[in-house]
Amino acid sequence: MRNECNIIRDILPLYAENMVSSDTASFVEEHLKSCEACQKEYERTKDSQPTRETSDTAPLLKFRRKMKIKRIQTIALTAVFVIALLVSAFALLDAPIYFPYSEELITAEPVGESGLRITFDKAVTDFDYMIYPDPDGDQFYYCDIQAWTSLWDKWFSKNKGALSTIVVPKEPYPITAAYLPNDGSESVYIYGNISNNESIALPRLSLGYYLILAAAALAVLGIIWFLTRKKTELRVWVERIGLYPVAYIISHCIVSGIRTISYSLPRDFFLIVFISILLYSGLLLAHSIWHLKKEIKEINQ
């Protein structure tokens, strides 16, 4: 009997894990029915078995969890960069190509008491105008007009025919209309009191200031990173924050190239910010994947 108990107790760990044949299992079960000591030993074996299993599989479970997170982040990273690439391509294709002035490009004729009908050549695919009262207080309005096309419109948009619009001032005052070539040359007055009128449409400089601000922020964060490089948690946060100036600078280069001026500031700035947010999200995911890769490597060691 004692020999049989010894044999049973040697088998119990395998029996508890269902790692014995059916014949051996039947032999163990028959013995347990008649041996209280072995029954107690079996209960202790069952109670201790999950603890050992958890201890043995914890690193493996942690590894699998981190690998799953890495796969999800990699998929998200790919999606973000694909979207950023598509938006960047659209920004380049949709960039305004302003027309130089020609007599065929734009015509202006009066409508009603003080309105003005503006008609463009068929090559124009989009336009904008701004109407405002005379800054000196005289009783007339200025109307600044811009016209452009883009590669997107040339390649993908259907020809809508000649574009036109009617400009009506808030008060029934005459209008003096000028076309802005947006190429550094003087505006061309095409309607109204055009004597002694000379002006040049100057580009906006704000994009250059924002670019300098991003570069300065990146430099400051670089210094902070160098001073805190031994403090892992703080260093990681500095890296995460520093990725946005990087994303902004890259986005600026995508939308405006190396230029720091813009004749269409609202459009350019919106696209730069939008693309920079996409790039920043992608860079954050890449940063997280890089750290996950290091953690997985440490688990495997």
VOBA-1610 file (N, C-alpha, C; in pm, whole numbers, padded with zeros to 5 digits, always signed):
BEGIN
Met+00084-00121+00000Met+00000+00000+00000Met+00086+00125+00000Arg+00192+00121+00084Arg+00280+00237+00092Arg+00347+00263-00042Asn+00390+00155-00109Asn+00452+00172-00241Asn+00354+00230-00341Glu+00229+00185-00332Glu+00127+00237-00424Glu+00103+00385-00399Cys+00100+00427-00273Cys+00081+00570-00240Cys+00196+00653-00296Asn+00319+00598-00281Asn+00433+00672-00334Asn+00422+00690-00485Ile+00379+00583-00552Ile+00362+00592-00698Ile+00254+00693-00733Ile+00142+00688-00660Ile+00031+00780-00687Ile+00074+00924-00666Arg+00148+00953-00559Arg+00190+01090-00529Arg+00289+01142-00633Asp+00368+01050-00690Asp+00456+01092-00799Asp+00377+01129-00924Ile+00265+01061-00942Ile+00184+01085-01062Ile+00088+01203-01045Leu+00053+01239-00920Leu-00052+01340-00895Leu-00032+01472-00969Pro+00091+01530-00974Pro+00106+01657-01049Pro+00066+01643-01196Leu+00104+01530-01259Leu+00065+01509-01398Leu-00084+01484-01410Tyr-00141+01411-01314Tyr-00284+01384-01313Tyr-00364+01513-01298Ala-00316+01602-01212Ala-00385+01729-01189Ala-00387+01816-01315Glu-00289+01796-01403Glu-00282+01873-01527Glu-00340+01797-01645Asn-00404+01681-01619Asn-00463+01599-01724Asn-00359+01557-01828Met-00242+01518-01778Met-00133+01481-01867Met-00098+01332-01857Val-00194+01251-01816Val-00172+01106-01806Val-00272+01035-01897Ser-00241+00909-01928Ser-00331+00830-02012Ser-00459+00797-01936Ser-00558+00751-02008Ser-00687+00717-01945Ser-00673+00600-01846Asp-00587+00504-01879Asp-00566+00392-01787Asp-00502+00438-01658Thr-00400+00524-01670Thr-00335+00576-01550Thr-00431+00660-01469Ala-00515+00738-01536Ala-00613+00821-01466Ala-00711+00735-01388Ser-00754+00625-01448Ser-00847+00533-01379Ser-00779+00470-01256Phe-00651+00437-01271Phe-00576+00379-01161Phe-00566+00478-01044Val-00537+00606-01076Val-00526+00709-00972Val-00661+00731-00905Glu-00767+00738-00985Glu-00900+00764-00928Glu-00944+00651-00835Glu-00917+00528-00873Glu-00952+00415-00787Glu-00877+00422-00655His-00751+00460-00660His-00672+00470-00537His-00721+00583-00448Leu-00756+00696-00509Leu-00801+00812-00430Leu-00932+00781-00357Lys-01015+00695-00412Lys-01142+00662-00346Lys-01120+00593-00212Ser-01009+00523-00201Ser-00986+00444-00079Ser-00870+00495+00007Cys-00805+00605-00034Cys-00689+00655+00042Cys-00710+00802+00076Glu-00741+00828+00202Glu-00767+00966+00246Glu-00641+01051+00240Ala-00525+00995+00271Ala-00399+01070+00270Ala-00366+01118+00129Cys-00384+01030+00032Cys-00357+01068-00106Cys-00461+01169-00157Gln-00585+01159-00107Gln-00687+01258-00144Gln-00646+01398-00099Lys-00595+01406+00027Lys-00550+01535+00080Lys-00430+01589-00002Glu-00339+01496-00037Glu-00223+01536-00118Glu-00268+01587-00254Tyr-00371+01523-00311Tyr-00424+01565-00440Tyr-00486+01706-00432Glu-00558+01732-00321Glu-00618+01865-00303Glu-00509+01972-00294Arg-00401+01941-00219Arg-00290+02037-00209Arg-00225+02058-00346Thr-00214+01951-00422Thr-00155+01962-00555Thr-00241+02050-00647Lys-00374+02032-00641Lys-00464+02113-00724Lys-00457+02260-00684Asp-00450+02287-00552Asp-00447+02425-00505Asp-00319+02496-00546Ser-00209+02423-00545Ser-00081+02486-00577Ser-00056+02494-00727Gln-00126+02413-00805Gln-00099+02407-00949Gln-00126+02538-01022Pro-00238+02609-00998Pro-00262+02735-01067Pro-00157+02839-01038Thr-00108+02841-00911Thr-00007+02940-00874Thr+00120+02919-00954Arg+00162+02792-00965Arg+00282+02765-01041Arg+00261+02796-01189Glu+00141+02767-01239Glu+00113+02793-01380Glu+00116+02941-01410Thr+00053+03019-01319Thr+00053+03164-01338Thr+00194+03219-01333Ser+00272+03171-01239Ser+00410+03217-01226Ser+00491+03185-01350Asp+00467+03065-01407Asp+00545+03023-01523Asp+00502+03095-01650Thr+00373+03125-01661Thr+00321+03182-01786Thr+00311+03334-01784Ala+00335+03398-01669Ala+00322+03544-01660Ala+00407+03617-01763Pro+00537+03585-01775Pro+00617+03653-01877Pro+00564+03632-02019Leu+00516+03509-02046Leu+00463+03480-02178Leu+00336+03560-02206Leu+00248+03567-02103Leu+00125+03646-02120Leu+00157+03794-02141Lys+00253+03845-02067Lys+00294+03985-02081Lys+00350+04009-02221Phe+00431+03914-02268Phe+00489+03925-02402Phe+00380+03927-02508Arg+00281+03835-02495Arg+00173+03830-02592Arg+00091+03958-02592Arg+00065+04012-02472Arg-00014+04135-02461Arg+00058+04252-02529Lys+00186+04262-02506Lys+00263+04372-02567Lys+00275+04354-02718Met+00287+04230-02764Met+00291+04206-02908Met+00159+04244-02973Lys+00047+04217-02905Lys-00084+04254-02958Lys-00097+04406-02966Ile-00053+04475-02861Ile-00057+04622-02862Ile+00030+04676-02975Lys+00146+04616-02993Lys+00237+04661-03098Lys+00174+04645-03235Arg+00106+04530-03259Arg+00040+04509-03388Arg-00069+04612-03412Ile-00149+04639-03308Ile-00256+04738-03322Ile-00198+04876-03352Gln-00094+04913-03279Gln-00032+05044-03301Gln+00034+05054-03438Thr+00090+04945-03485Thr+00151+04945-03618Thr+00046+04966-03726Ile-00070+04901-03711Ile-00180+04920-03806Ile-00228+05065-03803Ala-00245+05119-03681Ala-00289+05258-03667Ala-00186+05353-03727Leu-00057+05326-03704Leu+00050+05410-03758Leu+00044+05412-03910Thr+00026+05295-03970Thr+00017+05287-04116Thr-00102+05368-04168Ala-00217+05354-04100Ala-00337+05426-04143Ala-00317+05577-04134Val-00257+05623-04023Val-00236+05767-04004Val-00143+05823-04111Phe-00034+05752-04140Phe+00060+05803-04239Phe+00002+05798-04380Val-00084+05700-04408Val-00150+05696-04539Val-00243+05815-04554Ile-00320+05844-04448Ile-00410+05961-04452Ile-00330+06089-04467Ala-00220+06101-04392Ala-00134+06220-04401Ala-00078+06234-04542Leu-00040+06122-04603Leu+00014+06126-04739Leu-00092+06172-04838Leu-00214+06122-04823Leu-00322+06162-04914Leu-00356+06309-04899Val-00365+06356-04774Val-00395+06498-04751Val-00283+06586-04805Ser-00158+06542-04786Ser-00043+06619-04837Ser-00047+06627-04989Ala-00079+06514-05052Ala-00088+06513-05198Ala-00198+06607-05246Phe-00312+06607-05177Phe-00420+06698-05215Phe-00378+06844-05194Ala-00307+06871-05084Ala-00262+07008-05058Ala-00172+07059-05170Leu-00084+06973-05219Leu+00004+07013-05329Leu-00074+07032-05459Leu-00167+06940-05486Leu-00244+06950-05610Leu-00341+07066-05609Asp-00390+07103-05488Asp-00491+07208-05477Asp-00429+07346-05453Ala-00297+07356-05453Ala-00231+07485-05429Ala-00270+07585-05538Pro-00307+07707-05502Pro-00350+07805-05603Pro-00237+07842-05699Ile-00272+07847-05827Ile-00181+07898-05931Ile-00246+08027-05983Tyr-00197+08141-05935Tyr-00259+08269-05967Tyr-00227+08310-06111Phe-00325+08374-06173Phe-00309+08419-06312Phe-00251+08560-06316Pro-00157+08585-06406Pro-00119+08724-06432Pro-00234+08795-06505Tyr-00237+08924-06496Tyr-00349+08996-06557Tyr-00338+08996-06709Ser-00453+08980-06771Ser-00466+09002-06915Ser-00608+09053-06940Glu-00628+09118-07052Glu-00759+09175-07081Glu-00866+09065-07097Glu-00823+08947-07142Glu-00918+08839-07161Glu-00952+08768-07029Leu-00866+08787-06927Leu-00883+08711-06803Leu-01007+08753-06725Ile-01035+08885-06721Ile-01141+08934-06634Ile-01206+09056-06696Thr-01338+09060-06685Thr-01413+09178-06731Thr-01507+09221-06620Ala-01534+09350-06616Ala-01624+09405-06514Ala-01721+09501-06580Glu-01850+09489-06546Glu-01952+09576-06602Glu-02056+09608-06495Pro-02114+09728-06501Pro-02209+09769-06396Pro-02339+09689-06403Val-02398+09669-06285Val-02527+09602-06273Val-02612+09683-06177Gly-02731+09725-06220Gly-02820+09799-06131Gly-02764+09935-06094Glu-02800+09980-05974Glu-02762+10116-05931Glu-02614+10127-05898Ser-02560+10027-05825Ser-02418+10036-05785Ser-02348+09901-05787Gly-02415+09798-05839Gly-02353+09666-05841Gly-02251+09653-05953Leu-02176+09541-05946Leu-02072+09517-06045Leu-02069+09367-06077Arg-02082+09336-06206Arg-02072+09197-06250Arg-01928+09170-06294Ile-01869+09065-06235Ile-01732+09027-06269Ile-01735+08891-06338Thr-01678+08883-06455Thr-01676+08759-06533Thr-01532+08721-06561Phe-01502+08592-06549Phe-01366+08543-06565Phe-01353+08457-06690Asp-01232+08442-06736Asp-01201+08352-06847Asp-01229+08208-06805Lys-01249+08119-06902Lys-01281+07979-06872Lys-01166+07908-06802Ala-01043+07958-06816Ala-00929+07894-06751Ala-00932+07910-06600Val-01005+08011-06552Val-01016+08034-06408Val-01110+07931-06347Thr-01063+07861-06245Thr-01147+07760-06179Thr-01193+07804-06040Asp-01135+07911-05988Asp-01180+07963-05858Asp-01136+08108-05846Phe-01205+08181-05760Phe-01173+08323-05743Phe-01216+08367-05603Asp-01175+08486-05569Asp-01216+08546-05441Asp-01211+08697-05458Tyr-01289+08765-05377Tyr-01284+08912-05380Tyr-01312+08965-05240Met-01267+09086-05217Met-01292+09153-05090Met-01336+09296-05120Ile-01449+09335-05068Ile-01502+09469-05090Ile-01500+09546-04960Tyr-01453+09670-04964Tyr-01440+09750-04841Tyr-01449+09898-04876Pro-01498+09980-04783Pro-01511+10124-04809Pro-01375+10192-04818Asp-01372+10307-04884Asp-01248+10382-04899Asp-01191+10418-04762Pro-01064+10384-04735Pro-01005+10414-04603Pro-01003+10563-04570Asp-01003+10650-04674Asp-00999+10794-04649Asp-01136+10855-04624Gly-01237+10772-04632Gly-01372+10820-04600Gly-01451+10872-04717Asp-01394+10862-04839Asp-01471+10906-04956Asp-01585+10809-04983Gln-01682+10855-05056Gln-01803+10777-05078Gln-01788+10684-05199Phe-01703+10587-05185Phe-01693+10480-05283Phe-01628+10358-05217Tyr-01636+10244-05284Tyr-01583+10117-05232Tyr-01470+10066-05320Tyr-01378+09998-05256Tyr-01276+09922-05329Tyr-01318+09776-05334Cys-01281+09711-05443Cys-01304+09567-05457Cys-01176+09503-05511Asp-01110+09422-05428Asp-00988+09352-05468Asp-01024+09211-05513Ile-00977+09172-05631Ile-01018+09045-05692Ile-00894+08958-05717Gln-00909+08829-05688Gln-00805+08732-05718Gln-00865+08619-05800Ala-00787+08558-05889Ala-00835+08445-05968Ala-00722+08343-05982Trp-00759+08217-05976Trp-00655+08114-05984Trp-00713+07983-06036Thr-00623+07893-06062Thr-00658+07754-06090Thr-00565+07667-06007Ser-00569+07537-06026Ser-00481+07446-05953Ser-00461+07320-06037Leu-00361+07243-06003Leu-00339+07117-06074Leu-00458+07023-06057Trp-00517+07023-05937Trp-00634+06938-05912Trp-00747+06975-06007Asp-00775+07106-06019Asp-00883+07150-06108Asp-00852+07119-06254Lys-00724+07135-06292Lys-00687+07108-06430Lys-00704+06961-06466Trp-00668+06874-06374Trp-00665+06731-06404Trp-00795+06658-06374Phe-00867+06703-06269Phe-00979+06622-06221Phe-01115+06691-06227Ser-01117+06823-06232Ser-01247+06893-06230Ser-01299+06913-06372Lys-01430+06903-06384Lys-01492+06928-06513Lys-01497+07078-06539Asn-01490+07114-06665Asn-01496+07255-06703Asn-01638+07308-06679Lys-01649+07403-06588Lys-01780+07458-06552Lys-01817+07580-06637Gly-01734+07614-06734Gly-01759+07734-06812Gly-01705+07857-06743Ala-01737+07971-06796Ala-01686+08097-06740Ala-01754+08126-06606Leu-01674+08151-06504Leu-01727+08187-06373Leu-01760+08335-06368Ser-01861+08371-06291Ser-01897+08512-06276Ser-01962+08532-06140Thr-01964+08657-06096Thr-02029+08693-05969Thr-02072+08838-05977Ile-02165+08874-05889Ile-02212+09013-05881Ile-02174+09068-05745Val-02105+09178-05744Val-02061+09244-05621Val-02152+09362-05595Val-02210+09366-05473Val-02300+09475-05436Val-02252+09536-05305Pro-02216+09664-05303Pro-02171+09726-05177Pro-02287+09745-05080Lys-02253+09764-04953Lys-02357+09783-04852Lys-02433+09912-04873Glu-02365+10011-04925Glu-02429+10140-04953Glu-02419+10167-05103Pro-02511+10242-05159Pro-02514+10264-05304Pro-02406+10361-05351Tyr-02282+10323-05327Tyr-02168+10405-05369Tyr-02097+10339-05486Pro-02024+10416-05567Pro-01950+10357-05678Pro-01842+10260-05628Ile-01800+10171-05719Ile-01699+10071-05687Ile-01576+10093-05775Thr-01460+10085-05715Thr-01335+10081-05789Thr-01277+09941-05773Ala-01266+09866-05883Ala-01224+09726-05877Ala-01081+09711-05927Ala-01005+09628-05856Ala-00866+09603-05894Ala-00840+09453-05893Tyr-00758+09410-05991Tyr-00718+09269-05995Tyr-00580+09254-05932Leu-00565+09154-05841Leu-00440+09129-05770Leu-00370+09008-05832Pro-00258+09029-05902Pro-00187+08914-05964Pro-00119+08823-05862Asn-00091+08874-05742Asn-00024+08797-05636Asn+00110+08739-05681Asp+00185+08820-05754Asp+00318+08778-05796Asp+00423+08885-05769Gly+00387+08981-05684Gly+00479+09089-05651Gly+00464+09210-05741Ser+00384+09199-05847Ser+00363+09314-05936Ser+00245+09397-05889Glu+00230+09517-05949Glu+00124+09608-05907Glu-00014+09554-05941Ser-00111+09593-05859Ser-00250+09560-05889Ser-00294+09634-06014Val-00388+09574-06087Val-00438+09634-06210Val-00582+09677-06189Tyr-00607+09809-06201Tyr-00743+09860-06180Tyr-00822+09841-06309Ile-00936+09773-06296Ile-01012+09734-06414Ile-01149+09803-06424Tyr-01187+09877-06319Tyr-01319+09940-06324Tyr-01322+10053-06222Gly-01400+10159-06257Gly-01421+10268-06163Gly-01318+10379-06180Asn-01298+10453-06074Asn-01204+10565-06073Asn-01061+10511-06063Ile-00998+10492-06179Ile-00867+10426-06181Ile-00751+10525-06194Ser-00779+10652-06190Ser-00671+10751-06203Ser-00594+10762-06072Asn-00460+10768-06084Asn-00370+10788-05969Asn-00384+10677-05864Asn-00415+10559-05909Asn-00425+10446-05816Asn-00315+10346-05844Glu-00227+10328-05750Glu-00120+10229-05764Glu-00106+10154-05631Ser-00101+10024-05637Ser-00084+09945-05516Ser-00029+09807-05553Ile+00029+09743-05454Ile+00083+09609-05471Ile+00026+09522-05359Ala-00023+09405-05394Ala-00071+09312-05293Ala+00049+09240-05232Leu+00071+09264-05105Leu+00186+09204-05037Leu+00148+09070-04976Pro+00239+08974-04978Pro+00210+08843-04917Pro+00208+08854-04766Arg+00145+08756-04701Arg+00142+08750-04555Arg+00267+08679-04505Leu+00319+08728-04392Leu+00446+08677-04339Leu+00429+08585-04219Ser+00306+08561-04177Ser+00283+08489-04051Ser+00342+08348-04052Leu+00339+08281-04168Leu+00390+08145-04172Leu+00537+08138-04133Gly+00612+08241-04171Gly+00753+08245-04134Gly+00771+08257-03983Tyr+00686+08339-03919Tyr+00695+08354-03774Tyr+00662+08223-03703Tyr+00557+08154-03752Tyr+00520+08026-03690Tyr+00631+07923-03707Leu+00697+07925-03823Leu+00806+07831-03847Leu+00923+07857-03754Ile+00955+07984-03734Ile+01063+08020-03641Ile+01027+07978-03499Leu+00900+07999-03461Leu+00854+07960-03328Leu+00867+07809-03308Ala+00830+07730-03411Ala+00842+07585-03401Ala+00987+07542-03387Ala+01076+07605-03465Ala+01218+07571-03458Ala+01276+07608-03321Ala+01234+07723-03266Ala+01282+07764-03134Ala+01233+07668-03026Ala+01106+07628-03035Ala+01051+07532-02937Ala+01126+07400-02943Leu+01159+07356-03064Leu+01233+07231-03081Leu+01372+07241-03019Ala+01437+07357-03037Ala+01571+07377-02981Ala+01567+07375-02828Val+01467+07444-02769Val+01453+07447-02623Val+01427+07308-02568Leu+01337+07235-02633Leu+01307+07098-02587Leu+01427+07006-02604Gly+01508+07031-02707Gly+01630+06953-02724Gly+01726+06974-02608Ile+01737+07098-02561Ile+01824+07128-02447Ile+01769+07061-02320Ile+01636+07071-02301Ile+01575+07007-02184Ile+01597+06857-02188Trp+01583+06796-02306Trp+01603+06652-02319Trp+01746+06614-02281Phe+01840+06695-02326Phe+01981+06665-02295Phe+02007+06674-02145Leu+01945+06772-02079Leu+01967+06790-01935Leu+01895+06683-01852Thr+01789+06624-01906Thr+01709+06527-01829Thr+01719+06387-01888Arg+01821+06360-01969Arg+01828+06232-02040Arg+01841+06112-01946Lys+01887+06133-01823Lys+01902+06022-01729Lys+01774+05996-01650Lys+01676+06085-01661Lys+01548+06067-01595Lys+01449+06013-01698Thr+01433+05884-01697Thr+01363+05816-01806Thr+01222+05869-01830Glu+01142+05878-01725Glu+01002+05920-01741Glu+00992+06062-01794Leu+01070+06154-01740Leu+01067+06293-01786Leu+01120+06304-01929Arg+01223+06227-01960Arg+01280+06229-02094Arg+01178+06184-02198Val+01100+06081-02164Val+00998+06031-02257Val+00893+06139-02285Trp+00851+06211-02182Trp+00752+06318-02201Trp+00808+06432-02285Val+00935+06465-02264Val+00998+06570-02345Val+01003+06526-02492Glu+01034+06399-02514Glu+01036+06346-02651Glu+00898+06356-02715Arg+00794+06321-02639Arg+00658+06326-02694Arg+00617+06468-02730Ile+00649+06563-02643Ile+00615+06703-02672Ile+00697+06754-02790Gly+00824+06716-02794Gly+00912+06764-02899Gly+00876+06715-03038Leu+00795+06611-03046Leu+00756+06559-03177Leu+00662+06654-03251Tyr+00587+06740-03177Tyr+00496+06829-03250Tyr+00570+06937-03330Pro+00670+07007-03272Pro+00745+07100-03358Pro+00804+07033-03481Val+00851+06909-03464Val+00904+06835-03580Val+00793+06815-03684Ala+00675+06773-03637Ala+00561+06752-03728Ala+00521+06882-03797Tyr+00523+06993-03723Tyr+00484+07123-03782Tyr+00582+07165-03891Ile+00712+07149-03864Ile+00813+07188-03962Ile+00800+07104-04089Ile+00780+06973-04072Ile+00762+06885-04189Ile+00636+06925-04266Ser+00528+06955-04194Ser+00402+06994-04257Ser+00418+07125-04334His+00490+07219-04276His+00514+07347-04346His+00586+07321-04477Cys+00687+07236-04475Cys+00763+07205-04597Cys+00674+07137-04701Ile+00580+07054-04656Ile+00490+06987-04750Ile+00399+07087-04819Val+00342+07179-04741Val+00242+07273-04796Val+00307+07390-04868Ser+00412+07447-04809Ser+00470+07571-04863Ser+00613+07557-04913Gly+00671+07438-04898Gly+00811+07423-04937Gly+00900+07503-04844Ile+00997+07572-04903Ile+01088+07653-04820Ile+01041+07798-04811Arg+00926+07828-04873Arg+00873+07964-04866Arg+00815+07994-04728Thr+00832+08116-04683Thr+00775+08158-04555Thr+00669+08267-04573Ile+00629+08293-04698Ile+00525+08392-04727Ile+00407+08321-04792Ser+00292+08386-04789Ser+00174+08324-04847Ser+00076+08431-04892Tyr+00019+08410-05011Tyr-00089+08494-05058Tyr-00226+08437-05022Ser-00226+08316-04967Ser-00352+08251-04925Ser-00331+08195-04784Leu-00309+08285-04689Leu-00270+08245-04554Leu-00373+08154-04486Pro-00503+08186-04485Pro-00598+08097-04414Pro-00591+07953-04464Arg-00589+07936-04597Arg-00583+07801-04654Arg-00453+07731-04614Asp-00340+07797-04634Asp-00211+07734-04607Asp-00195+07700-04459Phe-00235+07793-04373Phe-00218+07768-04229Phe-00308+07654-04182Phe-00431+07648-04233Phe-00521+07539-04196Phe-00463+07404-04238Leu-00413+07397-04361Leu-00356+07271-04409Leu-00231+07232-04330Ile-00147+07329-04298Ile-00026+07300-04221Ile-00063+07243-04085Val-00158+07306-04017Val-00198+07258-03884Val-00263+07120-03894Phe-00350+07102-03993Phe-00419+06973-04007Phe-00321+06859-04035Ile-00231+06882-04129Ile-00132+06778-04163Ile-00037+06756-04046Ser-00002+06863-03974Ser+00090+06848-03860Ser+00026+06763-03749Ile-00105+06776-03730Ile-00173+06694-03629Ile-00170+06546-03670Leu-00193+06519-03800Leu-00185+06382-03848Leu-00043+06325-03830Leu+00056+06404-03870Leu+00194+06359-03857Leu+00232+06339-03711Tyr+00186+06430-03625Tyr+00217+06418-03483Tyr+00158+06289-03425Ser+00035+06257-03465Ser-00026+06133-03419Ser+00057+06013-03465Gly+00102+06017-03590Gly+00185+05909-03641Gly+00318+05898-03571Leu+00380+06012-03543Leu+00509+06011-03474Leu+00494+05961-03330Leu+00383+05997-03265Leu+00359+05946-03130Leu+00344+05794-03131Leu+00271+05743-03230Leu+00256+05597-03242Leu+00390+05531-03268Ala+00472+05591-03355Ala+00603+05535-03385Ala+00692+05536-03260His+00682+05644-03183His+00759+05655-03058His+00716+05546-02960Ser+00584+05525-02949Ser+00532+05421-02858Ser+00575+05282-02904Ile+00570+05257-03035Ile+00612+05127-03088Ile+00760+05101-03060Trp+00841+05205-03073Trp+00984+05191-03047Trp+01010+05152-02902His+00937+05216-02808His+00954+05181-02666His+00899+05041-02637Leu+00789+05004-02701Leu+00735+04869-02684Leu+00835+04764-02733Lys+00900+04795-02844Lys+00999+04703-02898Lys+01112+04680-02799Lys+01154+04787-02731Lys+01258+04773-02629Lys+01210+04688-02513Glu+01085+04708-02469Glu+01031+04630-02357Glu+01018+04482-02394Ile+00974+04455-02518Ile+00963+04314-02562Ile+01101+04249-02566Lys+01200+04325-02610Lys+01337+04271-02614Lys+01385+04237-02473Glu+01351+04323-02375Glu+01391+04297-02237Glu+01322+04173-02181Ile+01194+04151-02218Ile+01121+04033-02170Ile+01184+03906-02224Asn+01228+03911-02350Asn+01287+03792-02413Asn+01423+03756-02357Gln+01489+03853-02297Gln+01623+03826-02244Gln+01618+03745-02116
//
